Each structure stands twice: as C-alpha cells, then as structure tokens.
C-alpha cells in the first residue's frame, strides 16, 4: 500500500516540503538602528493589543455584572 503523500521525515527534515532557501546574509546588512526601530514597533503593537484586550475584559465584566444585577433584582409583585 503505497501512498503519494510524503512521509513525516520528508516533511520535517531540513530540506523537506516548503523548505526556505538559504539567504545570502552578506548582501543584507541590518544596522542596529533598524533592529531597535523594529523592536520598538513590535513593543508598540504588543502594548496596543494588551490595551485592547484589557478594554474588552473590562467591558465584558461590566456587561456581565449588569446582566446579573438585572436578573437578581426583586420585581414588585402585584397585589
């Protein structure tokens, strides 16, 4: 029973499916300024994502509290 799909070893070895070609690092030169600006932009993105997550948690907790409060309020029974 032969399959056409590559084996696990073929997929995950160094030269497997979708292997990235080795880049010539001598032609690309990253200066320390570029690395610092990339790090800062990554940090800013992380901070923005954390702030959005905190706002969503805060609004979700607030809405949940309001829902529970509305469900638990005693309603006046007609006499």
PDB file with SEQRES, HELIX, SHEET and CRYST1 records, atoms N, CA, C and O in Angstrom:
SEQRES   1 A   79  UNK UNK UNK UNK UNK UNK UNK UNK UNK UNK UNK UNK UNK          
SEQRES   2 A   79  UNK UNK UNK UNK UNK UNK UNK UNK UNK UNK UNK UNK UNK          
SEQRES   3 A   79  UNK UNK UNK UNK UNK UNK UNK UNK UNK UNK UNK UNK UNK          
SEQRES   4 A   79  UNK UNK UNK UNK UNK UNK UNK UNK UNK UNK UNK UNK UNK          
SEQRES   5 A   79  UNK UNK UNK UNK UNK UNK UNK UNK UNK UNK UNK UNK UNK          
SEQRES   6 A   79  UNK UNK UNK UNK UNK UNK UNK UNK UNK UNK UNK UNK UNK          
SEQRES   7 A   79  UNK                                                          
HELIX    1 AA1 UNK A    8  UNK A   12  1                                   5    
HELIX    2 AA2 UNK A   32  UNK A   72  1                                  41    
CRYST1    1.000    1.000    1.000  90.00  90.00  90.00 P 1           1          
ATOM      1  N   UNK A   1       0.837  -1.165   0.000  1.00  0.00           N  
ATOM      2  CA  UNK A   1       0.000   0.000   0.000  1.00  0.00           C  
ATOM      3  C   UNK A   1       0.892   1.242   0.000  1.00  0.00           C  
ATOM      4  O   UNK A   1       1.369   1.680   1.047  1.00  0.00           O  
ATOM      5  N   UNK A   2       1.100   1.779  -1.147  1.00  0.00           N  
ATOM      6  CA  UNK A   2       1.973   2.933  -1.294  1.00  0.00           C  
ATOM      7  C   UNK A   2       1.123   4.199  -1.394  1.00  0.00           C  
ATOM      8  O   UNK A   2       0.135   4.243  -2.128  1.00  0.00           O  
ATOM      9  N   UNK A   3       1.520   5.215  -0.652  1.00  0.00           N  
ATOM     10  CA  UNK A   3       0.780   6.470  -0.700  1.00  0.00           C  
ATOM     11  C   UNK A   3       1.603   7.508  -1.444  1.00  0.00           C  
ATOM     12  O   UNK A   3       2.829   7.431  -1.511  1.00  0.00           O  
ATOM     13  N   UNK A   4       0.900   8.472  -1.996  1.00  0.00           N  
ATOM     14  CA  UNK A   4       1.588   9.521  -2.735  1.00  0.00           C  
ATOM     15  C   UNK A   4       2.061  10.643  -1.816  1.00  0.00           C  
ATOM     16  O   UNK A   4       2.899  11.456  -2.208  1.00  0.00           O  
ATOM     17  N   UNK A   5       1.537  10.689  -0.615  1.00  0.00           N  
ATOM     18  CA  UNK A   5       1.917  11.742   0.315  1.00  0.00           C  
ATOM     19  C   UNK A   5       3.324  11.478   0.842  1.00  0.00           C  
ATOM     20  O   UNK A   5       3.719  10.326   1.019  1.00  0.00           O  
ATOM     21  N   UNK A   6       4.074  12.542   1.089  1.00  0.00           N  
ATOM     22  CA  UNK A   6       5.423  12.358   1.630  1.00  0.00           C  
ATOM     23  C   UNK A   6       5.358  11.878   3.078  1.00  0.00           C  
ATOM     24  O   UNK A   6       4.378  12.109   3.786  1.00  0.00           O  
ATOM     25  N   UNK A   7       6.416  11.211   3.492  1.00  0.00           N  
ATOM     26  CA  UNK A   7       6.457  10.703   4.854  1.00  0.00           C  
ATOM     27  C   UNK A   7       6.714  11.844   5.829  1.00  0.00           C  
ATOM     28  O   UNK A   7       7.023  12.968   5.431  1.00  0.00           O  
ATOM     29  N   UNK A   8       6.582  11.531   7.110  1.00  0.00           N  
ATOM     30  CA  UNK A   8       6.813  12.531   8.150  1.00  0.00           C  
ATOM     31  C   UNK A   8       8.233  13.067   8.069  1.00  0.00           C  
ATOM     32  O   UNK A   8       8.450  14.274   8.176  1.00  0.00           O  
ATOM     33  N   UNK A   9       9.185  12.190   7.884  1.00  0.00           N  
ATOM     34  CA  UNK A   9      10.589  12.600   7.816  1.00  0.00           C  
ATOM     35  C   UNK A   9      10.845  13.525   6.627  1.00  0.00           C  
ATOM     36  O   UNK A   9      11.637  14.462   6.723  1.00  0.00           O  
ATOM     37  N   UNK A  10      10.171  13.259   5.506  1.00  0.00           N  
ATOM     38  CA  UNK A  10      10.342  14.120   4.337  1.00  0.00           C  
ATOM     39  C   UNK A  10       9.787  15.517   4.584  1.00  0.00           C  
ATOM     40  O   UNK A  10      10.349  16.509   4.119  1.00  0.00           O  
ATOM     41  N   UNK A  11       8.680  15.588   5.320  1.00  0.00           N  
ATOM     42  CA  UNK A  11       8.054  16.883   5.562  1.00  0.00           C  
ATOM     43  C   UNK A  11       8.844  17.742   6.532  1.00  0.00           C  
ATOM     44  O   UNK A  11       8.925  18.958   6.354  1.00  0.00           O  
ATOM     45  N   UNK A  12       9.426  17.133   7.554  1.00  0.00           N  
ATOM     46  CA  UNK A  12      10.018  17.913   8.633  1.00  0.00           C  
ATOM     47  C   UNK A  12      11.540  17.954   8.623  1.00  0.00           C  
ATOM     48  O   UNK A  12      12.134  18.583   9.498  1.00  0.00           O  
ATOM     49  N   UNK A  13      12.176  17.314   7.681  1.00  0.00           N  
ATOM     50  CA  UNK A  13      13.634  17.374   7.629  1.00  0.00           C  
ATOM     51  C   UNK A  13      14.074  18.732   7.098  1.00  0.00           C  
ATOM     52  O   UNK A  13      13.243  19.532   6.670  1.00  0.00           O  
ATOM     53  N   UNK A  14      15.355  18.989   7.124  1.00  0.00           N  
ATOM     54  CA  UNK A  14      15.885  20.300   6.758  1.00  0.00           C  
ATOM     55  C   UNK A  14      15.541  20.682   5.323  1.00  0.00           C  
ATOM     56  O   UNK A  14      15.311  21.860   5.050  1.00  0.00           O  
ATOM     57  N   UNK A  15      15.498  19.753   4.424  1.00  0.00           N  
ATOM     58  CA  UNK A  15      15.218  20.066   3.032  1.00  0.00           C  
ATOM     59  C   UNK A  15      13.845  19.593   2.603  1.00  0.00           C  
ATOM     60  O   UNK A  15      13.630  19.308   1.425  1.00  0.00           O  
ATOM     61  N   UNK A  16      12.911  19.503   3.541  1.00  0.00           N  
ATOM     62  CA  UNK A  16      11.585  18.957   3.273  1.00  0.00           C  
ATOM     63  C   UNK A  16      10.698  19.898   2.495  1.00  0.00           C  
ATOM     64  O   UNK A  16      11.156  20.874   1.900  1.00  0.00           O  
ATOM     65  N   UNK A  17       9.433  19.586   2.515  1.00  0.00           N  
ATOM     66  CA  UNK A  17       8.437  20.358   1.783  1.00  0.00           C  
ATOM     67  C   UNK A  17       8.392  21.774   2.320  1.00  0.00           C  
ATOM     68  O   UNK A  17       8.337  21.979   3.532  1.00  0.00           O  
ATOM     69  N   UNK A  18       8.415  22.733   1.445  1.00  0.00           N  
ATOM     70  CA  UNK A  18       8.325  24.135   1.836  1.00  0.00           C  
ATOM     71  C   UNK A  18       9.561  24.655   2.525  1.00  0.00           C  
ATOM     72  O   UNK A  18       9.494  25.657   3.236  1.00  0.00           O  
ATOM     73  N   UNK A  19      10.681  24.002   2.333  1.00  0.00           N  
ATOM     74  CA  UNK A  19      11.909  24.460   2.986  1.00  0.00           C  
ATOM     75  C   UNK A  19      12.296  25.814   2.425  1.00  0.00           C  
ATOM     76  O   UNK A  19      12.189  26.060   1.224  1.00  0.00           O  
ATOM     77  N   UNK A  20      12.743  26.676   3.301  1.00  0.00           N  
ATOM     78  CA  UNK A  20      13.151  28.010   2.891  1.00  0.00           C  
ATOM     79  C   UNK A  20      14.543  27.921   2.275  1.00  0.00           C  
ATOM     80  O   UNK A  20      15.407  27.192   2.764  1.00  0.00           O  
ATOM     81  N   UNK A  21      14.741  28.649   1.227  1.00  0.00           N  
ATOM     82  CA  UNK A  21      16.060  28.693   0.608  1.00  0.00           C  
ATOM     83  C   UNK A  21      16.988  29.488   1.505  1.00  0.00           C  
ATOM     84  O   UNK A  21      16.571  30.452   2.146  1.00  0.00           O  
ATOM     85  N   UNK A  22      18.233  29.086   1.549  1.00  0.00           N  
ATOM     86  CA  UNK A  22      19.192  29.803   2.385  1.00  0.00           C  
ATOM     87  C   UNK A  22      19.446  31.179   1.785  1.00  0.00           C  
ATOM     88  O   UNK A  22      19.687  31.323   0.586  1.00  0.00           O  
ATOM     89  N   UNK A  23      19.385  32.177   2.646  1.00  0.00           N  
ATOM     90  CA  UNK A  23      19.581  33.546   2.176  1.00  0.00           C  
ATOM     91  C   UNK A  23      21.044  33.942   2.285  1.00  0.00           C  
ATOM     92  O   UNK A  23      21.770  33.486   3.168  1.00  0.00           O  
ATOM     93  N   UNK A  24      21.446  34.787   1.383  1.00  0.00           N  
ATOM     94  CA  UNK A  24      22.801  35.309   1.413  1.00  0.00           C  
ATOM     95  C   UNK A  24      22.816  36.490   2.372  1.00  0.00           C  
ATOM     96  O   UNK A  24      22.306  37.562   2.044  1.00  0.00           O  
ATOM     97  N   UNK A  25      23.393  36.306   3.547  1.00  0.00           N  
ATOM     98  CA  UNK A  25      23.383  37.355   4.565  1.00  0.00           C  
ATOM     99  C   UNK A  25      24.392  38.454   4.272  1.00  0.00           C  
ATOM    100  O   UNK A  25      24.313  39.534   4.858  1.00  0.00           O  
ATOM    101  N   UNK A  26      25.331  38.201   3.385  1.00  0.00           N  
ATOM    102  CA  UNK A  26      26.326  39.233   3.105  1.00  0.00           C  
ATOM    103  C   UNK A  26      25.724  40.389   2.311  1.00  0.00           C  
ATOM    104  O   UNK A  26      26.232  41.509   2.380  1.00  0.00           O  
ATOM    105  N   UNK A  27      24.650  40.139   1.557  1.00  0.00           N  
ATOM    106  CA  UNK A  27      24.053  41.212   0.776  1.00  0.00           C  
ATOM    107  C   UNK A  27      23.095  42.051   1.612  1.00  0.00           C  
ATOM    108  O   UNK A  27      22.832  43.205   1.277  1.00  0.00           O  
ATOM    109  N   UNK A  28      22.570  41.483   2.698  1.00  0.00           N  
ATOM    110  CA  UNK A  28      21.669  42.229   3.570  1.00  0.00           C  
ATOM    111  C   UNK A  28      22.423  42.638   4.816  1.00  0.00           C  
ATOM    112  O   UNK A  28      23.042  41.815   5.490  1.00  0.00           O  
ATOM    113  N   UNK A  29      22.361  43.921   5.109  1.00  0.00           N  
ATOM    114  CA  UNK A  29      23.021  44.410   6.312  1.00  0.00           C  
ATOM    115  C   UNK A  29      21.996  45.144   7.151  1.00  0.00           C  
ATOM    116  O   UNK A  29      21.450  46.161   6.724  1.00  0.00           O  
ATOM    117  N   UNK A  30      21.730  44.630   8.349  1.00  0.00           N  
ATOM    118  CA  UNK A  30      20.838  45.299   9.289  1.00  0.00           C  
ATOM    119  C   UNK A  30      21.679  46.115  10.244  1.00  0.00           C  
ATOM    120  O   UNK A  30      22.598  45.603  10.884  1.00  0.00           O  
ATOM    121  N   UNK A  31      21.360  47.366  10.329  1.00  0.00           N  
ATOM    122  CA  UNK A  31      22.068  48.195  11.282  1.00  0.00           C  
ATOM    123  C   UNK A  31      21.377  48.092  12.620  1.00  0.00           C  
ATOM    124  O   UNK A  31      20.232  47.645  12.696  1.00  0.00           O  
ATOM    125  N   UNK A  32      22.045  48.495  13.664  1.00  0.00           N  
ATOM    126  CA  UNK A  32      21.451  48.423  14.998  1.00  0.00           C  
ATOM    127  C   UNK A  32      20.250  49.352  15.102  1.00  0.00           C  
ATOM    128  O   UNK A  32      19.333  49.085  15.878  1.00  0.00           O  
ATOM    129  N   UNK A  33      20.237  50.437  14.335  1.00  0.00           N  
ATOM    130  CA  UNK A  33      19.096  51.351  14.364  1.00  0.00           C  
ATOM    131  C   UNK A  33      17.847  50.678  13.811  1.00  0.00           C  
ATOM    132  O   UNK A  33      16.755  50.851  14.353  1.00  0.00           O  
ATOM    133  N   UNK A  34      18.001  49.914  12.738  1.00  0.00           N  
ATOM    134  CA  UNK A  34      16.862  49.203  12.174  1.00  0.00           C  
ATOM    135  C   UNK A  34      16.334  48.178  13.157  1.00  0.00           C  
ATOM    136  O   UNK A  34      15.120  48.019  13.288  1.00  0.00           O  
ATOM    137  N   UNK A  35      17.209  47.487  13.843  1.00  0.00           N  
ATOM    138  CA  UNK A  35      16.792  46.483  14.811  1.00  0.00           C  
ATOM    139  C   UNK A  35      16.062  47.128  15.971  1.00  0.00           C  
ATOM    140  O   UNK A  35      15.065  46.596  16.457  1.00  0.00           O  
ATOM    141  N   UNK A  36      16.562  48.288  16.421  1.00  0.00           N  
ATOM    142  CA  UNK A  36      15.912  48.978  17.528  1.00  0.00           C  
ATOM    143  C   UNK A  36      14.535  49.477  17.122  1.00  0.00           C  
ATOM    144  O   UNK A  36      13.589  49.367  17.902  1.00  0.00           O  
ATOM    145  N   UNK A  37      14.405  50.018  15.926  1.00  0.00           N  
ATOM    146  CA  UNK A  37      13.104  50.521  15.490  1.00  0.00           C  
ATOM    147  C   UNK A  37      12.129  49.363  15.298  1.00  0.00           C  
ATOM    148  O   UNK A  37      10.940  49.508  15.584  1.00  0.00           O  
ATOM    149  N   UNK A  38      12.612  48.218  14.819  1.00  0.00           N  
ATOM    150  CA  UNK A  38      11.749  47.050  14.689  1.00  0.00           C  
ATOM    151  C   UNK A  38      11.286  46.571  16.055  1.00  0.00           C  
ATOM    152  O   UNK A  38      10.129  46.182  16.217  1.00  0.00           O  
ATOM    153  N   UNK A  39      12.175  46.593  17.036  1.00  0.00           N  
ATOM    154  CA  UNK A  39      11.817  46.174  18.387  1.00  0.00           C  
ATOM    155  C   UNK A  39      10.803  47.128  18.995  1.00  0.00           C  
ATOM    156  O   UNK A  39       9.864  46.702  19.667  1.00  0.00           O  
ATOM    157  N   UNK A  40      10.997  48.427  18.756  1.00  0.00           N  
ATOM    158  CA  UNK A  40      10.058  49.416  19.298  1.00  0.00           C  
ATOM    159  C   UNK A  40       8.686  49.262  18.664  1.00  0.00           C  
ATOM    160  O   UNK A  40       7.672  49.359  19.355  1.00  0.00           O  
ATOM    161  N   UNK A  41       8.641  49.023  17.366  1.00  0.00           N  
ATOM    162  CA  UNK A  41       7.343  48.873  16.707  1.00  0.00           C  
ATOM    163  C   UNK A  41       6.659  47.596  17.192  1.00  0.00           C  
ATOM    164  O   UNK A  41       5.438  47.563  17.345  1.00  0.00           O  
ATOM    165  N   UNK A  42       7.435  46.560  17.430  1.00  0.00           N  
ATOM    166  CA  UNK A  42       6.859  45.330  17.971  1.00  0.00           C  
ATOM    167  C   UNK A  42       6.331  45.541  19.369  1.00  0.00           C  
ATOM    168  O   UNK A  42       5.279  45.009  19.725  1.00  0.00           O  
ATOM    169  N   UNK A  43       7.049  46.313  20.168  1.00  0.00           N  
ATOM    170  CA  UNK A  43       6.606  46.610  21.528  1.00  0.00           C  
ATOM    171  C   UNK A  43       5.334  47.443  21.495  1.00  0.00           C  
ATOM    172  O   UNK A  43       4.416  47.210  22.282  1.00  0.00           O  
ATOM    173  N   UNK A  44       5.277  48.407  20.593  1.00  0.00           N  
ATOM    174  CA  UNK A  44       4.078  49.234  20.482  1.00  0.00           C  
ATOM    175  C   UNK A  44       2.871  48.399  20.054  1.00  0.00           C  
ATOM    176  O   UNK A  44       1.760  48.618  20.535  1.00  0.00           O  
ATOM    177  N   UNK A  45       3.087  47.453  19.160  1.00  0.00           N  
ATOM    178  CA  UNK A  45       1.992  46.577  18.737  1.00  0.00           C  
ATOM    179  C   UNK A  45       1.523  45.716  19.892  1.00  0.00           C  
ATOM    180  O   UNK A  45       0.323  45.500  20.057  1.00  0.00           O  
ATOM    181  N   UNK A  46       2.448  45.226  20.689  1.00  0.00           N  
ATOM    182  CA  UNK A  46       2.091  44.397  21.834  1.00  0.00           C  
ATOM    183  C   UNK A  46       1.330  45.211  22.875  1.00  0.00           C  
ATOM    184  O   UNK A  46       0.366  44.726  23.468  1.00  0.00           O  
ATOM    185  N   UNK A  47       1.765  46.447  23.094  1.00  0.00           N  
ATOM    186  CA  UNK A  47       1.070  47.309  24.046  1.00  0.00           C  
ATOM    187  C   UNK A  47      -0.354  47.598  23.572  1.00  0.00           C  
ATOM    188  O   UNK A  47      -1.293  47.585  24.368  1.00  0.00           O  
ATOM    189  N   UNK A  48      -0.509  47.857  22.284  1.00  0.00           N  
ATOM    190  CA  UNK A  48      -1.836  48.139  21.738  1.00  0.00           C  
ATOM    191  C   UNK A  48      -2.742  46.917  21.872  1.00  0.00           C  
ATOM    192  O   UNK A  48      -3.919  47.049  22.207  1.00  0.00           O  
ATOM    193  N   UNK A  49      -2.203  45.745  21.613  1.00  0.00           N  
ATOM    194  CA  UNK A  49      -3.003  44.524  21.737  1.00  0.00           C  
ATOM    195  C   UNK A  49      -3.386  44.276  23.188  1.00  0.00           C  
ATOM    196  O   UNK A  49      -4.506  43.846  23.467  1.00  0.00           O  
ATOM    197  N   UNK A  50      -2.474  44.540  24.110  1.00  0.00           N  
ATOM    198  CA  UNK A  50      -2.770  44.363  25.530  1.00  0.00           C  
ATOM    199  C   UNK A  50      -3.846  45.348  25.992  1.00  0.00           C  
ATOM    200  O   UNK A  50      -4.726  44.988  26.773  1.00  0.00           O  
ATOM    201  N   UNK A  51      -3.773  46.571  25.516  1.00  0.00           N  
ATOM    202  CA  UNK A  51      -4.783  47.570  25.898  1.00  0.00           C  
ATOM    203  C   UNK A  51      -6.160  47.187  25.360  1.00  0.00           C  
ATOM    204  O   UNK A  51      -7.163  47.330  26.059  1.00  0.00           O  
ATOM    205  N   UNK A  52      -6.211  46.704  24.126  1.00  0.00           N  
ATOM    206  CA  UNK A  52      -7.492  46.279  23.564  1.00  0.00           C  
ATOM    207  C   UNK A  52      -8.057  45.092  24.344  1.00  0.00           C  
ATOM    208  O   UNK A  52      -9.260  45.025  24.596  1.00  0.00           O  
ATOM    209  N   UNK A  53      -7.200  44.175  24.716  1.00  0.00           N  
ATOM    210  CA  UNK A  53      -7.647  43.027  25.490  1.00  0.00           C  
ATOM    211  C   UNK A  53      -8.169  43.445  26.848  1.00  0.00           C  
ATOM    212  O   UNK A  53      -9.185  42.925  27.312  1.00  0.00           O  
ATOM    213  N   UNK A  54      -7.482  44.383  27.495  1.00  0.00           N  
ATOM    214  CA  UNK A  54      -7.927  44.872  28.802  1.00  0.00           C  
ATOM    215  C   UNK A  54      -9.267  45.585  28.688  1.00  0.00           C  
ATOM    216  O   UNK A  54     -10.125  45.428  29.557  1.00  0.00           O  
ATOM    217  N   UNK A  55      -9.459  46.362  27.637  1.00  0.00           N  
ATOM    218  CA  UNK A  55     -10.728  47.059  27.445  1.00  0.00           C  
ATOM    219  C   UNK A  55     -11.864  46.067  27.206  1.00  0.00           C  
ATOM    220  O   UNK A  55     -12.970  46.258  27.712  1.00  0.00           O  
ATOM    221  N   UNK A  56     -11.600  45.018  26.445  1.00  0.00           N  
ATOM    222  CA  UNK A  56     -12.630  44.009  26.196  1.00  0.00           C  
ATOM    223  C   UNK A  56     -13.001  43.267  27.467  1.00  0.00           C  
ATOM    224  O   UNK A  56     -14.175  42.984  27.705  1.00  0.00           O  
ATOM    225  N   UNK A  57     -12.005  42.950  28.283  1.00  0.00           N  
ATOM    226  CA  UNK A  57     -12.278  42.271  29.547  1.00  0.00           C  
ATOM    227  C   UNK A  57     -13.095  43.177  30.459  1.00  0.00           C  
ATOM    228  O   UNK A  57     -14.049  42.732  31.098  1.00  0.00           O  
ATOM    229  N   UNK A  58     -12.714  44.449  30.513  1.00  0.00           N  
ATOM    230  CA  UNK A  58     -13.425  45.401  31.366  1.00  0.00           C  
ATOM    231  C   UNK A  58     -14.880  45.544  30.920  1.00  0.00           C  
ATOM    232  O   UNK A  58     -15.785  45.511  31.754  1.00  0.00           O  
ATOM    233  N   UNK A  59     -15.111  45.700  29.637  1.00  0.00           N  
ATOM    234  CA  UNK A  59     -16.485  45.865  29.154  1.00  0.00           C  
ATOM    235  C   UNK A  59     -17.277  44.570  29.325  1.00  0.00           C  
ATOM    236  O   UNK A  59     -18.469  44.611  29.632  1.00  0.00           O  
ATOM    237  N   UNK A  60     -16.634  43.434  29.133  1.00  0.00           N  
ATOM    238  CA  UNK A  60     -17.324  42.161  29.328  1.00  0.00           C  
ATOM    239  C   UNK A  60     -17.716  41.951  30.773  1.00  0.00           C  
ATOM    240  O   UNK A  60     -18.815  41.474  31.057  1.00  0.00           O  
ATOM    241  N   UNK A  61     -16.832  42.300  31.690  1.00  0.00           N  
ATOM    242  CA  UNK A  61     -17.143  42.165  33.115  1.00  0.00           C  
ATOM    243  C   UNK A  61     -18.257  43.122  33.503  1.00  0.00           C  
ATOM    244  O   UNK A  61     -19.150  42.758  34.269  1.00  0.00           O  
ATOM    245  N   UNK A  62     -18.213  44.327  32.986  1.00  0.00           N  
ATOM    246  CA  UNK A  62     -19.253  45.308  33.283  1.00  0.00           C  
ATOM    247  C   UNK A  62     -20.610  44.832  32.774  1.00  0.00           C  
ATOM    248  O   UNK A  62     -21.608  44.912  33.491  1.00  0.00           O  
ATOM    249  N   UNK A  63     -20.649  44.338  31.542  1.00  0.00           N  
ATOM    250  CA  UNK A  63     -21.909  43.843  30.985  1.00  0.00           C  
ATOM    251  C   UNK A  63     -22.421  42.636  31.752  1.00  0.00           C  
ATOM    252  O   UNK A  63     -23.625  42.498  31.966  1.00  0.00           O  
ATOM    253  N   UNK A  64     -21.516  41.764  32.166  1.00  0.00           N  
ATOM    254  CA  UNK A  64     -21.917  40.587  32.941  1.00  0.00           C  
ATOM    255  C   UNK A  64     -22.504  41.006  34.282  1.00  0.00           C  
ATOM    256  O   UNK A  64     -23.518  40.455  34.711  1.00  0.00           O  
ATOM    257  N   UNK A  65     -21.884  41.966  34.943  1.00  0.00           N  
ATOM    258  CA  UNK A  65     -22.375  42.452  36.225  1.00  0.00           C  
ATOM    259  C   UNK A  65     -23.766  43.058  36.070  1.00  0.00           C  
ATOM    260  O   UNK A  65     -24.651  42.809  36.889  1.00  0.00           O  
ATOM    261  N   UNK A  66     -23.955  43.850  35.023  1.00  0.00           N  
ATOM    262  CA  UNK A  66     -25.267  44.458  34.778  1.00  0.00           C  
ATOM    263  C   UNK A  66     -26.319  43.394  34.516  1.00  0.00           C  
ATOM    264  O   UNK A  66     -27.445  43.509  34.999  1.00  0.00           O  
ATOM    265  N   UNK A  67     -25.971  42.362  33.760  1.00  0.00           N  
ATOM    266  CA  UNK A  67     -26.919  41.285  33.457  1.00  0.00           C  
ATOM    267  C   UNK A  67     -27.342  40.569  34.732  1.00  0.00           C  
ATOM    268  O   UNK A  67     -28.529  40.325  34.948  1.00  0.00           O  
ATOM    269  N   UNK A  68     -26.356  40.228  35.588  1.00  0.00           N  
ATOM    270  CA  UNK A  68     -26.662  39.543  36.840  1.00  0.00           C  
ATOM    271  C   UNK A  68     -27.504  40.448  37.731  1.00  0.00           C  
ATOM    272  O   UNK A  68     -28.459  39.985  38.355  1.00  0.00           O  
ATOM    273  N   UNK A  69     -27.167  41.715  37.795  1.00  0.00           N  
ATOM    274  CA  UNK A  69     -27.918  42.658  38.616  1.00  0.00           C  
ATOM    275  C   UNK A  69     -29.372  42.731  38.156  1.00  0.00           C  
ATOM    276  O   UNK A  69     -30.287  42.724  38.979  1.00  0.00           O  
ATOM    277  N   UNK A  70     -29.584  42.799  36.844  1.00  0.00           N  
ATOM    278  CA  UNK A  70     -30.950  42.867  36.313  1.00  0.00           C  
ATOM    279  C   UNK A  70     -31.714  41.581  36.579  1.00  0.00           C  
ATOM    280  O   UNK A  70     -32.916  41.629  36.843  1.00  0.00           O  
ATOM    281  N   UNK A  71     -31.050  40.431  36.517  1.00  0.00           N  
ATOM    282  CA  UNK A  71     -31.726  39.160  36.734  1.00  0.00           C  
ATOM    283  C   UNK A  71     -32.062  38.944  38.212  1.00  0.00           C  
ATOM    284  O   UNK A  71     -33.050  38.284  38.533  1.00  0.00           O  
ATOM    285  N   UNK A  72     -31.261  39.486  39.092  1.00  0.00           N  
ATOM    286  CA  UNK A  72     -31.436  39.235  40.516  1.00  0.00           C  
ATOM    287  C   UNK A  72     -32.259  40.295  41.236  1.00  0.00           C  
ATOM    288  O   UNK A  72     -32.577  40.140  42.415  1.00  0.00           O  
ATOM    289  N   UNK A  73     -32.598  41.353  40.546  1.00  0.00           N  
ATOM    290  CA  UNK A  73     -33.385  42.406  41.205  1.00  0.00           C  
ATOM    291  C   UNK A  73     -34.763  41.864  41.539  1.00  0.00           C  
ATOM    292  O   UNK A  73     -35.364  41.121  40.763  1.00  0.00           O  
ATOM    293  N   UNK A  74     -35.240  42.245  42.693  1.00  0.00           N  
ATOM    294  CA  UNK A  74     -36.588  41.819  43.091  1.00  0.00           C  
ATOM    295  C   UNK A  74     -37.594  42.666  42.333  1.00  0.00           C  
ATOM    296  O   UNK A  74     -37.527  43.896  42.322  1.00  0.00           O  
ATOM    297  N   UNK A  75     -38.493  41.994  41.723  1.00  0.00           N  
ATOM    298  CA  UNK A  75     -39.539  42.700  40.988  1.00  0.00           C  
ATOM    299  C   UNK A  75     -40.745  42.757  41.903  1.00  0.00           C  
ATOM    300  O   UNK A  75     -41.089  41.779  42.567  1.00  0.00           O  
ATOM    301  N   UNK A  76     -41.372  43.897  41.927  1.00  0.00           N  
ATOM    302  CA  UNK A  76     -42.551  44.076  42.778  1.00  0.00           C  
ATOM    303  C   UNK A  76     -43.693  43.210  42.269  1.00  0.00           C  
ATOM    304  O   UNK A  76     -44.068  43.284  41.099  1.00  0.00           O  
ATOM    305  N   UNK A  77     -44.236  42.397  43.148  1.00  0.00           N  
ATOM    306  CA  UNK A  77     -45.347  41.555  42.728  1.00  0.00           C  
ATOM    307  C   UNK A  77     -46.655  42.319  42.896  1.00  0.00           C  
ATOM    308  O   UNK A  77     -46.869  42.983  43.911  1.00  0.00           O  
ATOM    309  N   UNK A  78     -47.506  42.225  41.922  1.00  0.00           N  
ATOM    310  CA  UNK A  78     -48.798  42.946  42.017  1.00  0.00           C  
ATOM    311  C   UNK A  78     -49.680  42.305  43.093  1.00  0.00           C  
ATOM    312  O   UNK A  78     -49.773  41.081  43.177  1.00  0.00           O  
ATOM    313  N   UNK A  79     -50.330  43.145  43.918  1.00  0.00           N  
ATOM    314  CA  UNK A  79     -51.189  42.630  44.989  1.00  0.00           C  
ATOM    315  C   UNK A  79     -52.625  42.833  44.689  1.00  0.00           C  
ATOM    316  O   UNK A  79     -53.482  42.456  45.489  1.00  0.00           O  
TER     317      UNK A  79                                                      
END                                                                             
